[in-house]
Amino acid sequence: MSRKEFLTKMGLLGTSAFLFQACDFQSADKTSAGISPIISAPQGEEDIFDYIRRSSGKHDLTLYRQIVGAANEFKEGDLTLGIAAESEQSRANARALLANTRIGDLKAHSLFADELYELIAKNSAENADLDSWTLGELKAFILSQPEAEIKAIMPALSSDVIACLVKLMSNEELIQVGQKVFNPIPGTQIGSKGYLSARVQPNSPTDHPTDIIWQVFDAWSYGVGDLVLGTNPVSSDPNSVAEIERALYDLIVTFGLEKTISNCVLSHIDVQAEAEKIHPGTTGIWFQSIAGTVKANQTFDVSIAKMQSHMESRSGQFGLYAETGQGADFTNGHGEGFDMLVHEARKYGFVRALQSQLSEGKSPEETPWVHVNDVAGFIGPEVFKTKEQLVRCCLEDTVMGKLHGLTIGLDVCSTLHMDVSLDDLDWCIAQIMPANPAYLMALPTKNDPMLSYLTTGFYNHVKIREQFGYKINDAMWDFFKKIEIIGDDNRPTEHFGDPTWVYYQYRLAKKDLRTKEEILAEGRKTIAEVEARGVPIAQGFGENVWDLEPGLDKKIHEIYEDAKVSLWAEMPDSFVQAIPASLPLITQSKDRKDYVYHPETGEKLSEKTAQQLRSMQGSWASDTPDIQLVISDGLNALSLTDDNHLFPFLENLSAQLKAKGYRLATQNLVFTHGRVRAGYAAGEELFGNLPDSKQKKGIIHIIGERPGSGHHAFSAYITAAPVSLWGKKGGVDHDITRVVSGISDTSLLPKLAAEQVAEIFDDLYKKQEFEAKAQA
């Protein structure tokens, strides 16, 4: 069976062209991994600082960070940072030292200080008695005392103290804390004991409003989705974001749910502010990804002042939806020498400070909603790669969020290059759910059709409710009864799992006078159109109401298996040689496994490659090209080697760029095991030392996308920058780059994509030219 036949069978043959600002979460910290620390046994009741003085004769910040890091359960990210324990015995010794350390001493010795750390400290209450406790005593208190007693001391628990406390707890102890500390959203049961809510994540590869709305109909047909309708956008154009926000808001208003559930398009908070100006009152809760240090937040174009300014404008019911995730800081080059768990805790401290700002001078009923989502597992195996580590991460973060006083949910997820399978996620969910997080993600299946990663499907929520007895927000449950998805006996009705029935109810609310048969027929036709664009819609169920319909389950497993094959496929030498004027190059990755599990190696040029590029530049003399094309296998070599993919794209792109007057390099750089930043590194070698610092030069990097959609799509990363910026190590990065993605013969056709890439490059080049003239 051909791939086109396969995709047609899967209902995934459609268009998936999209443009967005690049954000590569696959890059690792720029510091090289250190040697894992060996922590010897403490002497008597020795604490961390006694141990450091005995070992070093003075306070040693590096050793301090190593001991605190060594107390963590093992994760690959801490190993990369050089602070993972050398052995289980070292880990036990580090925990013993930590347990003997007084809270006040921890607060007096920061692992890393910046303005965010100072904000968290300022927002933490003073409690002299608590400062005299050891962490071991704090652990005993948290495990033995009821919720009211724990909540009485929570305001005085700093983020670093909470992180260190969590390191001392077993999974069973973390679950015990999760089961008795709850921070519900005022006026709701969201985040209450015995409740599990859902964020509907109706992602579309094309930002198609119909795809998005129908996934909401789909969710509600399974009685799922009571927190927020939150879609990840492909485009960050404010007009596009505003249209999606308006469509979601219309759905909410039509059903009279304005006070019950919110909508959100998870673009940058600045873009949401612009979208609010376009259609006032429609943007719902505002979203932002945040990090644990000032510099790491700069990667997201976020500052403390910016977030505080935006919070000043949030006076209505819906305030802030924040997302975090262990490892995001160090993968973006901001590990700062301390461990991922402390980074993550500081993110919650940041949210707690913003929540305090929002609630200042307001009663609990007037305080805008704030909730945080821990996206555990999205980055990849450089952070952690096993199902056991995923469970540990989710339990740690749930408890840390709760002890910060936050309503915290989870995205229990896995990338396709982690050692966590589609079916492993069910095991992970069963291990995590006893801790009772506030909510989970919810999609038609476990496979996200746009982000190409694995998360929780609607049917997972149905099973969790059956297995653990969890409920959803009462107001939303009443709505599901009203539209006859749930009966008066609180059990599914005959309409359960039928999104066309929810659509019928929607049309009735719109005063549609057509017959039920006409509306249902229209719904079935629309579902077929949505699925043809690559977005599955769940319908019905299997043997139990919590089982995915068998046919759809089979399709999702087939897509998963195709993704695994794609991930490990190599680009043959014969194919590289067939690329016109190809110059084969390599990164520092030793092999495909090293490349997949250690992404930073695929960002760095080998010494041989650097010499080849310098030689190539020398051959240009005064005839320097405007553009260098770079080709890399990325995470899916098949996206390039499939018929009618790379070659028609290259041919049309070259023709389009030459027609616009640009000079292309005579050779095409072809990387085996290349990441996006390998293209930037090549640009630095080729353009960084040219004599005219104001001259503009560009890189167009064609690279295989993360597999998982079945399309075998590739992307083109487009960068145009002055020589002065190419000359700065790391000066050119994702913040000035645009990307066209979803390019394949079954989605965005390569020839059409080439036209778009050429247009974008032309715009970027002229923009850079204008800015250079303005600066002159």
C-alpha positions, 0 to 999 in steps of 0.5 A: 500500500502506498503512503497516499493510499494509507493516508486516504484509508486513515482519513488524513489526506488533506492540506496542512500548510501553516506559517508560524514563528519557530520555537524549537523545543528540541535543543539542549543546554549550551553547557556540556554535561559534567561528571555525575557527582559522588556524594559521600555519607553524611557524618552524624546529623550533618546538613548540606552546608556542614558537608560543603564546608567539610569537603571544600573548606568554604561554601561551594556553589557548584557542590551545593547545586550538585547535592540538591540535584543529586537528591532528585530521582534520575532524569536525563536532563539533570545528567546533561547538566552534570548534577544527576547522582552518580549512584543510588547511594549518592542519591540517598546520601544527598537526600539525607543531607537535605533532610537535615538542612534547616529551611531558613538556611536553604532560603539564605543560600540561593542556588541561583539568584535573579529578579524572578527569584527575588519576586518569589521571595518577596511573595512568600510570607515570613514564618520564623518558626518554620525557618527553624524546621529541617526539611525532614521535619517539614516532610513529616508535618506535610504527611501527617497533618490535615489540609487546613494545617498544611494550608496555614504554612503554605504561604511561607513555603518558597519555591526552592523549599517546595522543590527540595521537599518533593525530592525527599518523597516517594511516589506513594508519599507524593500521592498521599499529599496530592490526595489531601491538598486542593485549591479549587477555582473559586465558585466552582468544583474545578480542582476540588477533591474527587473532581477531574476537569478537562481542557479540550485541545481542539488543534487543527493543522491549518487553524481551520475554525470548523476543525476546531469547533467540531472537536469541541462538539466531539468532546462534549458528546463524551461529556468531556470539557469543563475547564477551557476550550484551548487550541494551540494555534498554527499562526500567531497572526493576531487576525487569525487568533482573533477569528478562532477566539471569536468562533470559540466564544460564539459556541460558548455564548450560544449555549449560555456557558459564559460563566461556566467555561472559557475559551483560549487560543494559546498564542503569545500573550501579546498576540492575545492582547492584540486579538482582544482589540480586534474583537473585544470581549471574546478572548476568554482566559489569557495564556502564556508559557513561562520559565523559571529564570529571567533569561529563560523567560526571554526565550518566550519573549516574556518579562516580569514587568510584561506579565504584571502589566498584562495582569493589570488588564485582567479584571473579568472572570478569567485571568491567566492560564500558564503552561510549564514543563520540566526541562524547557529551561535547559533545552533553551540554553538556560539551565544555569547549573541547577536542576530541572525540579527547582526550575519547575518550582520557580515557575509555579512561584511566578504564577503564584505571584501573578495570582496574588496580583490578580486577587489583591483587593478582591473577594475569592468570588471576584478573583479571576480564574488562574490555572497552570498546566504542567506539560510533562513529556513534550520536549523529548528524551533529552529531559527524560525518556521512560514511562516511570520517569514520566509518572514521577515528573507528573506526581512531583509537579502536581504536588509542587503546584498544589503546595504553591496554592495553585489549581494545577493540571497535567498534560500526561504526554509523550513524544514519539522519540521517547521510550513511552508507547501509545499503550504505555500512556494508559499505565502512566495515567493509572499511576498518576490519577490517585494524586487527583490533579485538577485536569487533563488534556482532552483530544479525540484520540491520544494523537495530536493531529497538529503537534504530533505527540501523544496525550490523553483522549476523550475516552481516557477521561471517561475511563478515569471517571469510571475507575476513580469515581471522579466528577466534573464541574457540576455546572458543566455536568448539568449542561451535559444533561440538558443536551441529553448526553448524560441522563438523569441517572448520571449515565450516558444516553443513546446520544453519547459519543455522537458529535452530530447530536451536539451539533444538532443541539447547537443549531437548535440554540441558534434557532435553526428551523431545519429538520433534525434529519437535515441538520444531522446529515449536514453534521455527518458531511462536515465530519467527513470534510474535517477528517479529510483535512487530517483531524480525526473525530471520535464517534461511538465507542468499543465494548465499553463506553470508555473504549475507543471505537475499534476502527479508529483505535487501529488507525491511530496505532498504525499512524504510531507505528509509521512514526516510529519507522520514520523516526529511525529512518536514515537518509541514504548516501545515494539520495544525498548524491542525487541532490543537485550540487550537494555538499554532504556534511555531518554534525557532532552526532555519532549516529542516529541514536545519539542524535535522537537522544542527545539533540544538542549534538545535532545542533553543533558542526563537526570540525571537519564540517566547519573546515569545509564551510570555511573552504567553501566561503573562501571559494566565493571570493567577491561573488558572495551569494545572498542565500545558502540552502541547507537540507537536513534529515531532521526527525524524519528522513522519509519526508525528504526521500519520499517521491515528489517531495524534496526535488520539486520543492528545490527546483521551484524554490530556486526558480522563484528566488532567482526570479526575485533577483537573489543569488543562490550558493552554487552548492546545497549543504546536506546534513546527516543528523541535522537540527534547525540550529545546525543551519544557523551555525552554518550561516555563522561560518559562511557569513559571520566574517564578511567585510560589510557588516550591514549586508544581508545574508540568508539561510533557508533550511529544509528539514524533516518534521517530527513524525506522527501525522502520517504525512511525512512532512518537512519544513523550511526555516527561513532566516535573513539577517545582517552580517553583523548578526551572523558574526555573533555566536548564537545571534541568529536564532528562532526569534527572527526565523519564520517557518513553512511547515506541513510540506508533502505531496499529501498536504501542502504541495512542495511547489506551492510551498516553494512559492510561499517560502520565496515570498516570506524570504523576500519579505524578511530580506526587505525588512532587514534591509529597511531596518539596516537603513533606519539604523544607519 
